[in-house]
Amino acid sequence: MFTGGGKTVVFAHIIKRFLQENLGKRVMVIAERSKIVKQAQKTLGKILGCNVGIEMAEHRVNMNHDMFAPRVIVGTVQTQARGGDGLGRLGKFDPSGFGLLIIDECVVGDTVVDGKPIASRKIGDVIHTHCGYGTVTHVFRNPVHCLYRLTTRDGRCLIGTANHPVLTERGWVPLSLLTTNSILHTTTISKGNKRERKGLRRVWKRVIENWRRSRRDFASGGHPSVAGYEESFISGITRVKSVEVLESESGDEFGKVCPDGYVYNLEVSNGNTYFANGILVHNCHHAVAPQYRKLIDYYTTNPDLRIVGVTATPDRSDEKAMGQVFNAVACNYDIHFGVMEGWIVKPRTIMPTIRSLDISHVGSYCGDFKQDELAEELSKDKPMYEIAATAIRLCEDKKTIIFCVTVKQAERLTDIINQLKPDSARLVHGGTPEEERDVLYHDYAERRFQFLVNVGVAIEGFDDPGVEMIVDAAMTKSRARYTQKLGRMLRPAENIANALNEHADACARKQLIADSTKPCAVYVDLVGNSGRHKPIFVGDVLGGRYDDDVIVRARKKAEKAGERDESVDMEELLAKAAKEIEVNKRRQALRRANIKVRVKYTLEETDPFNIYDVRPVDRTGVSEYNTRKLNEKQIMFLTRQGVRDADKIPFCDAVRLLRRISADLKAGRASYRQLAALKRCGLPTKVPWTRASASVALDKAYGKTTKEETHERRTEQIESGHAVT
């Protein structure tokens, strides 16, 4: 279901029906972030009318007294799946007591990631991934009681939690399951003899070939795939020497490697991976990852358990097969259908041109822009000021979200907007404290400022029906990511949201939206010199029913309207573009048919032997007829006389034409060009035409008058007094 389509409301009603039909069962709802968990608890409590428990961080559900425990529990996958005993908080929940499951890691602080300790990494930092470069979108810090120390043959050392996966020749394997001599992917060439390095490279080539053929995940445990992985990124390989277990009770050794008692993890865009102490690891933060797999395997020990998954972006960037968990798609409800059914507002788009913006030289990885290069271009002063001025001009006083690539870019853009329009913009990103973020969201909901500038925060788990416009200063080629952004503004006005449910007719709902304070929402797609790149725009999301040429045509129309600061209805624009292309295809088909008729007619009337009413001599057996060709001078002469394709006429026939045309010119007879015109006019060519008689006949045939006739007519007019002097 599309972003903003009410997924929480939908599964709330599913839960309500399930609880009514299964009185002794409970429901577990799993989300990924704390904000989503709190929003889900609030919505579920309102619809179900019962107590909804939270299992997350300091929030704990008391399961000691089964009778008084809540029947619906919402929690994060991280909280339930983590723990030194192997089960974490999962152990407190009995799988047999749950009938419905709804689904909406870490290394120590001194671990070096791209030259800096992981503990010092911040939101917006650009680091290496297996696909090139990615941006840090979240930093996680969690307490730990058990660690694993990995040592490699070339002297590397990585310390992390048991289930943190590293890339081996067998795929993504947790630290605790690594074996001696396993091959690891590193950032530099492994030390060792030449023969061993060649052998390791052969193994990697075989692994890559298997990935490309199968398009499946690395390991059977549902670990993240490496879509977009290229052989050129395999810059180094090494082998595992040893793996040790370090317990917090072991004393000095544990305190030396983890003095603060915390482990750290990064959520990274463009591949969900990073290099820790030079070894490629996965951040395991998204859907079908080991933590989710662990949680699902635990609850499915109950054979009667039903699993329901809801998502706004089934076309995931890592191409993860949802079929590993879900057997079927019950409903695919896209934005177009939501608009047609009157559940969300109609999206419009403005595509203003930013003259100073040039992203043509920005590279691509895994189907999207290189984040560091894109951020560098967008952070330049000229584009920054032009983007800020454009946002202020187009958005007027409308409530607006602005998406940015990095924190540095967002901070600079916020400052510029506040310079041009004081106190109108505030910034929020992954590093903003939770309390400060809640205050900021509250002020934004109360319209105490206009522009909410953010870096990857408002893209999911942010619900504000009052958002009227979006300015995308973080263009992308990822359709899934763009759809998430677009959904932030599609919710109808809050004062009519409940009233929509009272109307069974789609037309009545659409009319209610049209008469509301928010009849539509506008997405501002910034247009610069994109070169070979084709950033996603609204038409790509809504144009699923149309061919690519229709979307391209609609894009050009939208960009042309954007030069005049005009917003366009993309649905209407796509329909108009499709109709125009269909009309053009029909015209071209008629034109082609007409051209075929004309070509055929022209070939018949300009046959040189048909002009002279003679047939060429059949000389197929004469070698000279087949081999000799006219020289350039002869071909030019025939062409000047009006003979088409003179170079394609057989040699002997061409010689006959040359002699006939030359004889006619010397005798003063009609030229070949005149005879061809007479033939077209239906006049006989066997008549001994002279050049003068042929010219007179052609003038009469084409309605022209000769000089003598013109002179005679002029004389008659003067004598009768009708001429004007």
N, C-alpha and C positions, 0 to 999 in steps of 0.2 A: 504494500500500500504506500502511496506517495507520502512524502514528508508533509505534515500538516493535515493529513486525512483523518486523524482521530484513531490511531492504532490503539492507544490506551483505552479509549472508550469502547472500541470493538471487543478487545479481549476482556474488558470488565464485564460486558454483557455475556460473553462466553463463560466466564467464571460464575456469574450469577446463575445461569441456567444449570451449570455443572453442580453447584452446591445444592440447588433445589432437588436435583435428581440423585445426588449421592450424599446423603446426610452424614455419613461417618467419615468422609474423606476431606483431606486438606489440599490446598493449592500452593505451589511454590512459583513465584515470579522472579526471574533472574534478569538483571540489567547489568550494564557495564560501568556506569558512573553514578556517583552519589546523588547528583542533581536529578538524574532520571529516576532514581529510586524514590526520592522524596516526592517528585511530581506524580509518580505512579501511585504512591501511598495516598496522596491527597485525592486523586481522581477516583481510585478504587473505593476509598472510604465514603465518598459522596454518592457513588452509584450503588454500592452494595449495602450501605447503611450499617456496616459492622466494623469492628476493630480490625485494623490491618497492621500486622507486626513488621518491624524492620530488623534484619540481620545484617549489620554493616558497621565496621569499626567499633565505636563504643556502644552502639545500639545492639542489644541482645534480646532474643525471644526466650522466655522461660518455658521450657518444655517439660519441666518436672511434674507439673500437674496437667495431665493431658486434657482434662475437662475444661480448664480455663485458658488453655493456650489458644491463640488466634487461629482461625481456619484458613486465613490467607496471609502468607508471609512474602515480603519483598526483600531481596538482598542482592549484593554484587557477587559476581563470580569469583573475584579476587578474594573476598572475605571467606567464602565457604570453602574454596579449594586449597587455600594455604594452611600450613601448619606443620610442625615438626613430627607429629605422629603419623603423617602420611594421609590423614583424612581432614585435618583442620577442624572447622566447625561442622563439617558434614556429619561427623560422628554423633552429634546430638539429635539429628533428625532421622527417624525411622522411615525408610523408603516405602514400607507397606502402608504407612499412614497417609501417603500422598497419592492422589489419583490423577492429578493434572500438573504438568510442568510447562510453564510458559517462558520462552526465551526472547525478550526485546533487545617479567619476572625479575630476576634481580641479581646484581653483582655488588661487591663491596666498594666503599666510597673512594678508595685510592686507585681503583682500576682506571687505566688511561684510555680515553676515547678521543681519537684524533688529537693527541698531544696534550690533552687536559684531563685532570681527574674527573671521573663521572659525577662526583658529588658537586663539582663546580659548574657542570653543564646547566644551561638555562633555556627556557622556552625561546624558540626562534633561532637557536644556534644551527648552523649548517654543518653537517658531518657526512662522512662517507657511508654509503650503504652498498649492498651487493649490486644495486642497479646504478650506482654512480654517486649522487648526492641526495640528501634528504634533510628536512627541517625538523628539529625537535619540537613536538607539539605538547608533550607532557613529561614531567619528571616525577618518578615514584620513589618514596622512601619508606621502608618498612622494617620493623624489628625482626631479628632472626636468632635461632638457637642452634642451627646445624648448617654447616658449610661443607663444600667439596672443593679440594684444591687439585687443579689439573696442571700437570707439568708435561712439557713437550720435549722432544729430542733436541731441538735447537735452543733450549733454554728459556722458552716462554712459560709464563705462569698465569693462570686464571682461577680466581676464587669466586664461587657463586653458590646459589641454592641448588638443591637436588634436581629440581625439574627444569632448570634453565637450559634451553636447547642450544647446541652448537652444531655447525654444519660439518657432516662427515661424508664418507663415500656411500654410506647407507641412508643418508638424508639427515633430517633434524633429529638429533639424539640428545636426551637430557644428560646432564653432567654425571648423574649417578649411574647411568647405564653405559658409559663409555668403557671401552676395553683397550688394553695395551695394543699398540701398533695401529690403532684406528687413524685414518687420514683426516686431517683438518684443513680447512681453508684459511689462509692467513694473508696479510697485506704485503709480505715480502717473500722472496724465494728462500726456501729452506736451505740451511747449510747441510752439506753432505756430499757424497760422491756424485758424479755426473750420471752414472747409470741409474741410481736411485731416483734422482729428479726426473729423468726421462720416464721411468716406470710410473711415478706418481702422476705425471701429466697424462699418460695413456689412460690411467684409471679415471681421471677427471673427465677426459674426452668421452669415455664410455658412459659415465654417469650422465653427462650433459645430453648425449644422444638419447639415452633412455628417457630423460625428462621431456625432450622435444617430441618423442614418439608417443609417449603415454599421456602427456599433459596431466598427470596425476600428482598427488602429493609425494613428499619424500618418503615418509614412513607410514606404516599402516595405522598409526595412532592418530591420524587426522592432523598432522602438523602442517603449518603454513607452507604453501607452494612457493616456487620461485619463478613465477611468470615473468618473462622479460630478462631472465638471467642470460648473459652473454659470455662466451668463452674468453673474450678479451679481458674480462674482469678477474679471471683466475690468475692473479699475479703471484701467488705464493701458496705452498703446501708444506705440511709437516706431519709428523706422527706423534701419537700419544705415548709418553714414557711411563706415566703413573697417574693414579687418581686416589687421593686420600680423603678420609672423612674427618672433619674437625667439629667436635661437640663443644658447646659453651661451657660444659662442666670440665673440659680438658685443661682449663686454666690459662697459663701464660701463652700457649701457642695460639689459641682462639683469640685472645686479647690482642696479640701482635698483629694478626691479619685483619681483625675487625674491631678496632678500639672503641668505636662508638656504639657497637651492637646493632648497626643498621645496614641494610643492603639497598642498592639503588638500581633503578631501571629507567629506560628512556622509551617513550613512544615516538617513533620516527616515521615521517611520511616517505613515500617513494620506496617501498620495499619492506618496511617494518623490520629492518635489520640494522646492525651497526657493528663496528669492530672494537672489541674490548681487549686491551693489551695485544692488539694485532690479530685476534682470533674472531672470526665471523660468528655472531650470536644473533638470536631472534628475540624481539621484544615481547612476543606472545600476548598481545593486548586485544586482539580482535577475535571475531566469532568462533570459527571452528578450530580453536587452539587447544593445547594440552589441558589448560585449566577447565575449559568448557567440556572437553572430552572426558576428563576425570569426573566432573560433576554429573554429566549425562550417564556415564557408565555406572555411577553409584546409584542414582535414582531408578535406572532401568532394571535394577535387580528385582524390582516389583514388576512382574509380567503384565499387570493390568494398567500400568501407567500410560497416560496419553501425553504426547508432547506437541505443543503448538508454538510455532515460531512466527514472529512478525518482524518485518524489515521494510525500510523505505528504499533500500538500495540492494536489490537481489543481484545486480550485475557488479559484483565486488571487484575492486581493482586487483586483488591478488588471485582472481579467478578461482576462488575456493568453491569446491563442489558442495552445495548445500544438501545434495543427495546423500552425503555421509550420515546425516542425522534425520532428515525429513524425507518421507516416502513420496509425497505428492504436494503439488501446489493447489491449495483450496480456492484461492482467489487472487487474481492479479489486477489490482485497481490502480490505474495510472492517473496522472494529472489531467489528461484530456477527458477521461471519463468522469473525473470528479467535477470538472467545470461544466460538462454537458448535463450532469445530474443535479447541478445546483448546490453542491456541498462546499465548494471553495470559490473564491473570487477569481475573476478572469485575469490572467497575467498579460500585461502589456510590456513593451520594451522600447527603450531609447538607446540608440547606438551612436553617441557623439564621437567625433574624431578628435583624438589628442595628437596634435601635430608633432609634438616633440617626443612622442613615445615610439621607440623602435625596438621590437622584440624579434626581428628577423634573424639576428645572430644568436639568439638563445638556443641552447641545445635541448635535446629531448632524451628522456630515459623512461622506459616502461610505459610508454604512451602518454606521458605528461611532460611539462616543462621541467628543465633543471631548475630546482628551486633557488639555488644560490645565484645563478645567472639572472633569473627573472627578478629576484629581489634587488639585485644590483641595478638593473635598468629602471625599475619602478621607484627606486630610492633617490634617483637623480633629482636635482632641484627643479629643473624646468618641467619635467613631467609631473612632479609632485605638486607644484603650484597650479599647473593647468588642471590636474585632477581635482584639487580642492576647489578651485573656482568653478569648475563644471558642476561639481556636486552641489555647491551652494546655489548656483543659478537654476539648475533643473529641479532640485528638491524643494525649493522655496521654504515653506514651513512644515513640510510633511515629515513624519517620523521615519527615520532612515537608519539602516544598518550598513556599515562599510566593512568589507572583508579585505584583509591585507595578508601578505605572504609572511613577513617577519615582524617581530616586535619593534625592531629599529625603524622599519618603514612605517609601522602604525603610530609610533610615538611622534615621528616627524610629521606625518600627515595630520595627526590630532593637533599639534602645535600650529600648523599652518592654517587649518580651518578655524581655530580659535583666534588667530590673528585677524583673519578676514571677517569672521562673525563671532564675536566674543562669547565665551561660555556656552557654546553650542555643541561641543563634542567632548566625549570622555572615552577613555581607553580601557579595555578589559582583555586579558590573555590568560594562558594557563598558569602563569606565575602569580596572578592576582589572588590574594588571600580570600578564603571562602566568605568570611564576614564582610569584607569590603565589597566583594562581588555581589552579595545579596543586597547590600545598601544601594549599589549602583543600579542593579536591575529594578529595584523598587522606584528609584528616582526616574529611571527611564520609562517605567510603566505610568508614572504620574506626569510624564511629559515635562520634566524639569530641565531636560536638555534634548536636543534634536538628533544628533548623530552618535550612534553607538559604534565606535571603531573597535574591531576585534581581530584576533589572530586565532582561528580554528576553534573558538569557544562557542560562538553562537551558531555554529554549523549543525550541531545536534544537541538535543536536550534543552533547547531554549524556545519557550512558547510565549509569544506576545501578540495577541490578535490585532494590536494597534499599529503594527509595522505596515507602512504604506509604500515604502520604496527600499530598494537595495542598490548600492553602488558597489560593483565588483572590481576592486583594485587588486585582485589576486586571480587573474584569468587562468583558466585550466583547460586541459584537453580531456579531462576525466568526466564523463557524462554522469557517473554516480555522484561525484563530489559536487558538480554543478546542480544536480537535482536537489541535493540536500540544502544548498544555499537558497535555491528558488522557493522551496517549501516554507522558508521562514516568513514569507510575506503573504501566503495564500489563505491564511485563516480568515474567515469572515469577521466582521465587527462583533465585539463581545456582546453588544446589546441584542443581537439577532441570532446568536449561536443556538440558543435553546429553542427559539421559534422555528428554526429550520426543521427540527424533528417533528413538528406538529403538522407539516405539509407533506402529503404523500406524493404530490405531483411535482415533477422536476421543474416545470414552467413556473409554478407558484414560488418555488424556492429561488429560482434565478431572478424572478421579479422582486422578491424580498431583498436579495443582495443588491440588485440594481438601484433600489430605492433607499438603501442604507447609507450611512456616512462613509462607507468604504466599498464603493461599487466595483473597484478594480485595484490592482497593485502594479507598480511599475518597476521593472528591472533595468538598471543602467549598465549596459555592456560597453566598456570603453574600447574604442577602435584605434589602433595605431598601425604602424607598418609591421605587419605580422609575417611578411615574406611567404615562405612555404608553409608556415604553421596555419592551422585552422582552429582557433580556440572555440570551445563550445559556446553556443548562445541559445536563447530561449527556443528558437526554431528547431534545434536538434533534439530537445526534450519533447516538444509537442508534435514534431513531424514524423513520428514513428510510422504513420500510415502512408507516408509519401516517399517517393523516390528521391535520390540524392540531388538530382538536377532541380527538383522543385524547391528543396531546402536552400540550395545555392542561390537560386533566383530570388527567393524570399529574403535571404540575407542581404543581397544587393539592394533590394527595395528598402529594407529596414535601415541600412547604412545611409542611403540617400535621404531618407526622412530624418535620420539622426543629424545630418548636416544642418537641418532647419530646426533642430531641437524639438522634433515632433515625436510623440509616442505612437506606436502602432499596435493594433490588435493582431498578434501573431497568428491566431487561428484563421482570421479573415485573410491575412496576407498569404498564408500557405494555400488556402483554397483558391485565392485569386491567381497565385503563381501556377498552381496545378492546371487551372482552366486555361491560362495563357499558353502554357506549354502544349496542352492538348490541341488548342486551336492552331498553334504554329506547326504541330506535327501533321495536322490535316492539310494545311496550306502547302507544306513541303511535299506531301504525298501527291497532291494535285499538280504542283509545279513539276515534280519529277515525271508524272505521267504525260504532261504537256510537252516537256523537253524531249521525251522519247519519241513522240509523234513528230515533232519538228525535226529532230535529228534524222529520223527515217526519211522524211520528205526531202530534206536538204541533200541527203546522200543520193537519192534517186535523181533529183533535178540537176545535180552538179557532176554527175558521172561524165567525164570528158568525152567518152565515146557515144554517150546518149545525146550530147549536144550536137554532134555531127551526124547522128543517126546511122552510125556504123558499129559493128561489133569487133572486139579485139580478136586477133588470130590466135587459135589454140596452138601453142608451141611448147607444150609441157615436156616434150621429149628432146628439145634442143638445149644443150648444156649452156650455150651463150645466153639463152633466154632466162635461165635460172641463176646464173652467176654474176653477170655484169651489172653494174649500177651506173646511174647518171653521175656526172661530176657536179660540183657545187654551182658552177656557172649555169649549167643547163637547168638545175633545180630552181635557181633564183629566177631565171627567165620564165619558166612555167608558172611560178608563184605570182610573179608580177602580172601575168596575163589572166590570173584568176583561177588557175587550176589548183584545187586543194589537194593536200597530201601528195605532192608531186614526187617526193622521195619514196613513196610506197608503190608507185606504178611500176609494173615490170618493164625491164629495159627496152625490149623491142617495141612495145606499145607506146612507151614514152617517146621513142625516136619518131614514130609515125605522127604523134601529136606535134612534136617540134617542127617537123617538115610541113605539116598542114598549116599550123599557125603562122610560120614564117612566110609561106607562099601567100596566104590571105593578106598579110600585112603589106607585102610588096605589091600585090595587085590592087590594093585599095578596097578590098572587100571587108565586110564587117569583122570586127575582132572577136576573139573567143568570149570575152566578157560581155559584149553586146549580144552575141548569139545566146549565151546563157540567160540573159535578161529577157530576150524575146521568147525563149522556151518557157520561162516562168509565167509570161503573160499569155501563153497559149497560142502564140504566133508560130507559123512553120519556119523551120531553119533551113529547109532545102531551097527556098527562094534565093536567088542570087542577090543577097543584100549587099549594098555598098555601105560604107561607114555613115554617109550622110542620110541615106534612106532609112537605115536602121535607127539612127538618132531621132529622126522625125517620127517614126512609128512608135518608138519608146516614149517620146514626149506625149503623143496622143493617148497612148495606153495608160500613162500615169497622170493624165489630166493636165499636162503642161502645154503652154503655147510657144510656138516658134517665134523668132525675132521678126520675121516677115508678117506673121499674123498679128503680132502685137502692134507693129507699125501701121498696118491697114486699119485695125480697130481704132487706133489713136486718131488717124486722119478722118475717119467717119465721124467721131465724136466732135472734132474741131469744126468740121463743116456743118454739123447739125446744131452747133452752139451749146452742146451739153458738156463740153470739156472745161475743166477748171484750169486756168493758166496762172 
